[in-house]
Amino acid sequence: MKNTYNLRSIAAKAITQVLEQGQSLSTVIPELQQKVSDKDKALLQEICFGVMRVLPQLEWFISQLMAKPLKGKQRIFHYLIMVGIYQLIYTRIPAHAALAETVNGATNLKRPQLKGVINGVLRQFQRQQQELIEQTNNQHLHPKWLLEHIQNAYPQNWQTIVDANNQKPPMWLRVNQLHHTAKEYLALLGKANIAAELDINHPSAIRLLIPYPVSVLPGFSQGWVTIQDRSAQGCAELLNPCDGESILDLCAAPGGKTTHILEIAPKSKVLAIDIDEQRIKRVKENLQRLNLHAVVKTGDGRFPYEWAADEQFDRILLDAPCSATGVIRRHPDIKWLRRNEDIEQLVTLQSEILDAIWPYLKRNGTLVYATCSILPQENSEQINAFLARHPDAVLSETDNSDAPGTQIIPEAAGGDGFFYARLTKQ
């Protein structure tokens, strides 16, 4: 591909789509990556995700450097300046190249007359860089409402959570035990000169010490390994599926947990349901790569009669729609796309799905409720309320009698923030 595009202007477009139109980076980026060369795909992602991670800091810098913000049709150039500042602080791109490419982005965005303004702001930032950075060192880089939720829920360790959210996430692999043990796969990584370590708490989990593209992972296309955070791997482990059982994976996309269930119990009968037709395609792709079989359908968890008829299941995994506040380091745009009022709506939706699906669990069956949230309203409080409504539901185990289930908080070299609770029907 002849390099006729300007990467910085493409990044500014992506950021505009997220912050002005409410789209998620995971939707926007793959589409825009089609417009750049393979070697630039990672840089585009790094810039966009990085800007979202430190957005308040970049906003403050611009407020100090410009008397009047760029608004309306010129708003995209505000984000182009952010892209420039981000590169100067957080990447190894030589300053002269970062500046020249960012300024040229104005031409690609058909406003060459703004090149002078963009160049002036970025050069001014260079001159004041050290002093400005020192003034923003105590920023938490979270919206106020979310920071308050985290502080209220975790008065002792909220700072640890916020710091972990602001890091780049570690890359975790799940080894397909139908092909290799985790120890055997670790040896294959060693032969490929990929530094990694086993996780003692999760039998299939390996952490790469630095991330690598999937194309270099031994046997990735043959289904030997899947990219999945170690906390997410805990869901299927807790479900403990067995061959011959009928299992429902609800809210299944993109299919990481569906395939994990089948790796643990390849002779189980799995039905994978998700409401999003686009994301259902990902479930099918993952099953195909791993050469596993499940029945995959589009459906709404609140209305199981539409897709389950009168079938009952031995085990149900409900990875409920949630605020995703435990995976902010993987999806930093969540901080700016989520609203405080979303939490209450999500709590209602979760309880509706739980109540709707409970009758479809066989007697003595197991239901695992999971979220990638760290907020008690969606997790321990949700389960307490469910247990109060359903006398035939019993919590299988708990770390703490006051708060049912297991709450994991994000840690720099550990897993994402996650919650699980295992319920049995008496």
Secondary structure as a PSIPRED ss2 file (coil, helix, strand):
# PSIPRED VFORMAT (PSIPRED V4.0)

   1 M C   1.000  0.000  0.000
   2 K C   1.000  0.000  0.000
   3 N C   1.000  0.000  0.000
   4 T C   1.000  0.000  0.000
   5 Y C   1.000  0.000  0.000
   6 N C   1.000  0.000  0.000
   7 L H   0.000  1.000  0.000
   8 R H   0.000  1.000  0.000
   9 S H   0.000  1.000  0.000
  10 I H   0.000  1.000  0.000
  11 A H   0.000  1.000  0.000
  12 A H   0.000  1.000  0.000
  13 K H   0.000  1.000  0.000
  14 A H   0.000  1.000  0.000
  15 I H   0.000  1.000  0.000
  16 T H   0.000  1.000  0.000
  17 Q H   0.000  1.000  0.000
  18 V H   0.000  1.000  0.000
  19 L H   0.000  1.000  0.000
  20 E H   0.000  1.000  0.000
  21 Q H   0.000  1.000  0.000
  22 G C   1.000  0.000  0.000
  23 Q C   1.000  0.000  0.000
  24 S C   1.000  0.000  0.000
  25 L H   0.000  1.000  0.000
  26 S H   0.000  1.000  0.000
  27 T H   0.000  1.000  0.000
  28 V H   0.000  1.000  0.000
  29 I H   0.000  1.000  0.000
  30 P H   0.000  1.000  0.000
  31 E H   0.000  1.000  0.000
  32 L H   0.000  1.000  0.000
  33 Q H   0.000  1.000  0.000
  34 Q C   1.000  0.000  0.000
  35 K C   1.000  0.000  0.000
  36 V C   1.000  0.000  0.000
  37 S C   1.000  0.000  0.000
  38 D H   0.000  1.000  0.000
  39 K H   0.000  1.000  0.000
  40 D H   0.000  1.000  0.000
  41 K H   0.000  1.000  0.000
  42 A H   0.000  1.000  0.000
  43 L H   0.000  1.000  0.000
  44 L H   0.000  1.000  0.000
  45 Q H   0.000  1.000  0.000
  46 E H   0.000  1.000  0.000
  47 I H   0.000  1.000  0.000
  48 C H   0.000  1.000  0.000
  49 F H   0.000  1.000  0.000
  50 G H   0.000  1.000  0.000
  51 V H   0.000  1.000  0.000
  52 M H   0.000  1.000  0.000
  53 R H   0.000  1.000  0.000
  54 V C   1.000  0.000  0.000
  55 L H   0.000  1.000  0.000
  56 P H   0.000  1.000  0.000
  57 Q H   0.000  1.000  0.000
  58 L H   0.000  1.000  0.000
  59 E H   0.000  1.000  0.000
  60 W H   0.000  1.000  0.000
  61 F H   0.000  1.000  0.000
  62 I H   0.000  1.000  0.000
  63 S H   0.000  1.000  0.000
  64 Q H   0.000  1.000  0.000
  65 L H   0.000  1.000  0.000
  66 M C   1.000  0.000  0.000
  67 A C   1.000  0.000  0.000
  68 K C   1.000  0.000  0.000
  69 P C   1.000  0.000  0.000
  70 L C   1.000  0.000  0.000
  71 K C   1.000  0.000  0.000
  72 G H   0.000  1.000  0.000
  73 K H   0.000  1.000  0.000
  74 Q H   0.000  1.000  0.000
  75 R H   0.000  1.000  0.000
  76 I H   0.000  1.000  0.000
  77 F H   0.000  1.000  0.000
  78 H H   0.000  1.000  0.000
  79 Y H   0.000  1.000  0.000
  80 L H   0.000  1.000  0.000
  81 I H   0.000  1.000  0.000
  82 M H   0.000  1.000  0.000
  83 V H   0.000  1.000  0.000
  84 G H   0.000  1.000  0.000
  85 I H   0.000  1.000  0.000
  86 Y H   0.000  1.000  0.000
  87 Q H   0.000  1.000  0.000
  88 L H   0.000  1.000  0.000
  89 I H   0.000  1.000  0.000
  90 Y H   0.000  1.000  0.000
  91 T C   1.000  0.000  0.000
  92 R C   1.000  0.000  0.000
  93 I C   1.000  0.000  0.000
  94 P C   1.000  0.000  0.000
  95 A H   0.000  1.000  0.000
  96 H H   0.000  1.000  0.000
  97 A H   0.000  1.000  0.000
  98 A H   0.000  1.000  0.000
  99 L H   0.000  1.000  0.000
 100 A H   0.000  1.000  0.000
 101 E H   0.000  1.000  0.000
 102 T H   0.000  1.000  0.000
 103 V H   0.000  1.000  0.000
 104 N H   0.000  1.000  0.000
 105 G H   0.000  1.000  0.000
 106 A H   0.000  1.000  0.000
 107 T H   0.000  1.000  0.000
 108 N H   0.000  1.000  0.000
 109 L C   1.000  0.000  0.000
 110 K C   1.000  0.000  0.000
 111 R C   1.000  0.000  0.000
 112 P H   0.000  1.000  0.000
 113 Q H   0.000  1.000  0.000
 114 L H   0.000  1.000  0.000
 115 K H   0.000  1.000  0.000
 116 G H   0.000  1.000  0.000
 117 V H   0.000  1.000  0.000
 118 I H   0.000  1.000  0.000
 119 N H   0.000  1.000  0.000
 120 G H   0.000  1.000  0.000
 121 V H   0.000  1.000  0.000
 122 L H   0.000  1.000  0.000
 123 R H   0.000  1.000  0.000
 124 Q H   0.000  1.000  0.000
 125 F H   0.000  1.000  0.000
 126 Q H   0.000  1.000  0.000
 127 R H   0.000  1.000  0.000
 128 Q H   0.000  1.000  0.000
 129 Q H   0.000  1.000  0.000
 130 Q H   0.000  1.000  0.000
 131 E H   0.000  1.000  0.000
 132 L H   0.000  1.000  0.000
 133 I H   0.000  1.000  0.000
 134 E H   0.000  1.000  0.000
 135 Q H   0.000  1.000  0.000
 136 T C   1.000  0.000  0.000
 137 N C   1.000  0.000  0.000
 138 N C   1.000  0.000  0.000
 139 Q C   1.000  0.000  0.000
 140 H C   1.000  0.000  0.000
 141 L C   1.000  0.000  0.000
 142 H C   1.000  0.000  0.000
 143 P C   1.000  0.000  0.000
 144 K H   0.000  1.000  0.000
 145 W H   0.000  1.000  0.000
 146 L H   0.000  1.000  0.000
 147 L H   0.000  1.000  0.000
 148 E H   0.000  1.000  0.000
 149 H H   0.000  1.000  0.000
 150 I H   0.000  1.000  0.000
 151 Q H   0.000  1.000  0.000
 152 N H   0.000  1.000  0.000
 153 A H   0.000  1.000  0.000
 154 Y C   1.000  0.000  0.000
 155 P C   1.000  0.000  0.000
 156 Q C   1.000  0.000  0.000
 157 N C   1.000  0.000  0.000
 158 W H   0.000  1.000  0.000
 159 Q H   0.000  1.000  0.000
 160 T H   0.000  1.000  0.000
 161 I H   0.000  1.000  0.000
 162 V H   0.000  1.000  0.000
 163 D H   0.000  1.000  0.000
 164 A H   0.000  1.000  0.000
 165 N H   0.000  1.000  0.000
 166 N C   1.000  0.000  0.000
 167 Q C   1.000  0.000  0.000
 168 K C   1.000  0.000  0.000
 169 P C   1.000  0.000  0.000
 170 P C   1.000  0.000  0.000
 171 M E   0.000  0.000  1.000
 172 W E   0.000  0.000  1.000
 173 L E   0.000  0.000  1.000
 174 R E   0.000  0.000  1.000
 175 V E   0.000  0.000  1.000
 176 N C   1.000  0.000  0.000
 177 Q C   1.000  0.000  0.000
 178 L C   1.000  0.000  0.000
 179 H C   1.000  0.000  0.000
 180 H C   1.000  0.000  0.000
 181 T C   1.000  0.000  0.000
 182 A H   0.000  1.000  0.000
 183 K H   0.000  1.000  0.000
 184 E H   0.000  1.000  0.000
 185 Y H   0.000  1.000  0.000
 186 L H   0.000  1.000  0.000
 187 A H   0.000  1.000  0.000
 188 L H   0.000  1.000  0.000
 189 L H   0.000  1.000  0.000
 190 G H   0.000  1.000  0.000
 191 K H   0.000  1.000  0.000
 192 A C   1.000  0.000  0.000
 193 N C   1.000  0.000  0.000
 194 I C   1.000  0.000  0.000
 195 A C   1.000  0.000  0.000
 196 A E   0.000  0.000  1.000
 197 E E   0.000  0.000  1.000
 198 L E   0.000  0.000  1.000
 199 D C   1.000  0.000  0.000
 200 I C   1.000  0.000  0.000
 201 N C   1.000  0.000  0.000
 202 H C   1.000  0.000  0.000
 203 P C   1.000  0.000  0.000
 204 S C   1.000  0.000  0.000
 205 A E   0.000  0.000  1.000
 206 I E   0.000  0.000  1.000
 207 R E   0.000  0.000  1.000
 208 L E   0.000  0.000  1.000
 209 L C   1.000  0.000  0.000
 210 I C   1.000  0.000  0.000
 211 P C   1.000  0.000  0.000
 212 Y C   1.000  0.000  0.000
 213 P C   1.000  0.000  0.000
 214 V H   0.000  1.000  0.000
 215 S H   0.000  1.000  0.000
 216 V H   0.000  1.000  0.000
 217 L C   1.000  0.000  0.000
 218 P C   1.000  0.000  0.000
 219 G C   1.000  0.000  0.000
 220 F C   1.000  0.000  0.000
 221 S C   1.000  0.000  0.000
 222 Q C   1.000  0.000  0.000
 223 G C   1.000  0.000  0.000
 224 W C   1.000  0.000  0.000
 225 V E   0.000  0.000  1.000
 226 T E   0.000  0.000  1.000
 227 I E   0.000  0.000  1.000
 228 Q C   1.000  0.000  0.000
 229 D C   1.000  0.000  0.000
 230 R H   0.000  1.000  0.000
 231 S H   0.000  1.000  0.000
 232 A H   0.000  1.000  0.000
 233 Q H   0.000  1.000  0.000
 234 G H   0.000  1.000  0.000
 235 C H   0.000  1.000  0.000
 236 A H   0.000  1.000  0.000
 237 E H   0.000  1.000  0.000
 238 L H   0.000  1.000  0.000
 239 L H   0.000  1.000  0.000
 240 N C   1.000  0.000  0.000
 241 P C   1.000  0.000  0.000
 242 C C   1.000  0.000  0.000
 243 D C   1.000  0.000  0.000
 244 G C   1.000  0.000  0.000
 245 E C   1.000  0.000  0.000
 246 S E   0.000  0.000  1.000
 247 I E   0.000  0.000  1.000
 248 L E   0.000  0.000  1.000
 249 D E   0.000  0.000  1.000
 250 L E   0.000  0.000  1.000
 251 C C   1.000  0.000  0.000
 252 A C   1.000  0.000  0.000
 253 A C   1.000  0.000  0.000
 254 P C   1.000  0.000  0.000
 255 G C   1.000  0.000  0.000
 256 G H   0.000  1.000  0.000
 257 K H   0.000  1.000  0.000
 258 T H   0.000  1.000  0.000
 259 T H   0.000  1.000  0.000
 260 H H   0.000  1.000  0.000
 261 I H   0.000  1.000  0.000
 262 L H   0.000  1.000  0.000
 263 E H   0.000  1.000  0.000
 264 I H   0.000  1.000  0.000
 265 A C   1.000  0.000  0.000
 266 P C   1.000  0.000  0.000
 267 K C   1.000  0.000  0.000
 268 S C   1.000  0.000  0.000
 269 K E   0.000  0.000  1.000
 270 V E   0.000  0.000  1.000
 271 L E   0.000  0.000  1.000
 272 A E   0.000  0.000  1.000
 273 I E   0.000  0.000  1.000
 274 D E   0.000  0.000  1.000
 275 I C   1.000  0.000  0.000
 276 D C   1.000  0.000  0.000
 277 E H   0.000  1.000  0.000
 278 Q H   0.000  1.000  0.000
 279 R H   0.000  1.000  0.000
 280 I H   0.000  1.000  0.000
 281 K H   0.000  1.000  0.000
 282 R H   0.000  1.000  0.000
 283 V H   0.000  1.000  0.000
 284 K H   0.000  1.000  0.000
 285 E H   0.000  1.000  0.000
 286 N H   0.000  1.000  0.000
 287 L H   0.000  1.000  0.000
 288 Q H   0.000  1.000  0.000
 289 R H   0.000  1.000  0.000
 290 L H   0.000  1.000  0.000
 291 N C   1.000  0.000  0.000
 292 L C   1.000  0.000  0.000
 293 H C   1.000  0.000  0.000
 294 A C   1.000  0.000  0.000
 295 V E   0.000  0.000  1.000
 296 V E   0.000  0.000  1.000
 297 K E   0.000  0.000  1.000
 298 T E   0.000  0.000  1.000
 299 G C   1.000  0.000  0.000
 300 D C   1.000  0.000  0.000
 301 G C   1.000  0.000  0.000
 302 R C   1.000  0.000  0.000
 303 F C   1.000  0.000  0.000
 304 P C   1.000  0.000  0.000
 305 Y H   0.000  1.000  0.000
 306 E H   0.000  1.000  0.000
 307 W H   0.000  1.000  0.000
 308 A H   0.000  1.000  0.000
 309 A C   1.000  0.000  0.000
 310 D C   1.000  0.000  0.000
 311 E C   1.000  0.000  0.000
 312 Q C   1.000  0.000  0.000
 313 F E   0.000  0.000  1.000
 314 D E   0.000  0.000  1.000
 315 R E   0.000  0.000  1.000
 316 I E   0.000  0.000  1.000
 317 L E   0.000  0.000  1.000
 318 L E   0.000  0.000  1.000
 319 D E   0.000  0.000  1.000
 320 A C   1.000  0.000  0.000
 321 P C   1.000  0.000  0.000
 322 C C   1.000  0.000  0.000
 323 S C   1.000  0.000  0.000
 324 A C   1.000  0.000  0.000
 325 T C   1.000  0.000  0.000
 326 G C   1.000  0.000  0.000
 327 V C   1.000  0.000  0.000
 328 I C   1.000  0.000  0.000
 329 R C   1.000  0.000  0.000
 330 R C   1.000  0.000  0.000
 331 H C   1.000  0.000  0.000
 332 P C   1.000  0.000  0.000
 333 D C   1.000  0.000  0.000
 334 I H   0.000  1.000  0.000
 335 K H   0.000  1.000  0.000
 336 W H   0.000  1.000  0.000
 337 L H   0.000  1.000  0.000
 338 R C   1.000  0.000  0.000
 339 R C   1.000  0.000  0.000
 340 N H   0.000  1.000  0.000
 341 E H   0.000  1.000  0.000
 342 D H   0.000  1.000  0.000
 343 I H   0.000  1.000  0.000
 344 E H   0.000  1.000  0.000
 345 Q H   0.000  1.000  0.000
 346 L H   0.000  1.000  0.000
 347 V H   0.000  1.000  0.000
 348 T H   0.000  1.000  0.000
 349 L H   0.000  1.000  0.000
 350 Q H   0.000  1.000  0.000
 351 S H   0.000  1.000  0.000
 352 E H   0.000  1.000  0.000
 353 I H   0.000  1.000  0.000
 354 L H   0.000  1.000  0.000
 355 D H   0.000  1.000  0.000
 356 A H   0.000  1.000  0.000
 357 I H   0.000  1.000  0.000
 358 W H   0.000  1.000  0.000
 359 P H   0.000  1.000  0.000
 360 Y H   0.000  1.000  0.000
 361 L E   0.000  0.000  1.000
 362 K E   0.000  0.000  1.000
 363 R E   0.000  0.000  1.000
 364 N E   0.000  0.000  1.000
 365 G E   0.000  0.000  1.000
 366 T E   0.000  0.000  1.000
 367 L E   0.000  0.000  1.000
 368 V E   0.000  0.000  1.000
 369 Y E   0.000  0.000  1.000
 370 A E   0.000  0.000  1.000
 371 T E   0.000  0.000  1.000
 372 C C   1.000  0.000  0.000
 373 S C   1.000  0.000  0.000
 374 I C   1.000  0.000  0.000
 375 L C   1.000  0.000  0.000
 376 P H   0.000  1.000  0.000
 377 Q H   0.000  1.000  0.000
 378 E H   0.000  1.000  0.000
 379 N C   1.000  0.000  0.000
 380 S H   0.000  1.000  0.000
 381 E H   0.000  1.000  0.000
 382 Q H   0.000  1.000  0.000
 383 I H   0.000  1.000  0.000
 384 N H   0.000  1.000  0.000
 385 A H   0.000  1.000  0.000
 386 F H   0.000  1.000  0.000
 387 L H   0.000  1.000  0.000
 388 A H   0.000  1.000  0.000
 389 R H   0.000  1.000  0.000
 390 H C   1.000  0.000  0.000
 391 P C   1.000  0.000  0.000
 392 D C   1.000  0.000  0.000
 393 A E   0.000  0.000  1.000
 394 V E   0.000  0.000  1.000
 395 L E   0.000  0.000  1.000
 396 S C   1.000  0.000  0.000
 397 E C   1.000  0.000  0.000
 398 T E   0.000  0.000  1.000
 399 D C   1.000  0.000  0.000
 400 N E   0.000  0.000  1.000
 401 S C   1.000  0.000  0.000
 402 D C   1.000  0.000  0.000
 403 A E   0.000  0.000  1.000
 404 P C   1.000  0.000  0.000
 405 G E   0.000  0.000  1.000
 406 T E   0.000  0.000  1.000
 407 Q E   0.000  0.000  1.000
 408 I E   0.000  0.000  1.000
 409 I C   1.000  0.000  0.000
 410 P C   1.000  0.000  0.000
 411 E C   1.000  0.000  0.000
 412 A C   1.000  0.000  0.000
 413 A C   1.000  0.000  0.000
 414 G C   1.000  0.000  0.000
 415 G C   1.000  0.000  0.000
 416 D C   1.000  0.000  0.000
 417 G C   1.000  0.000  0.000
 418 F E   0.000  0.000  1.000
 419 F E   0.000  0.000  1.000
 420 Y E   0.000  0.000  1.000
 421 A E   0.000  0.000  1.000
 422 R E   0.000  0.000  1.000
 423 L E   0.000  0.000  1.000
 424 T E   0.000  0.000  1.000
 425 K E   0.000  0.000  1.000
 426 Q C   1.000  0.000  0.000
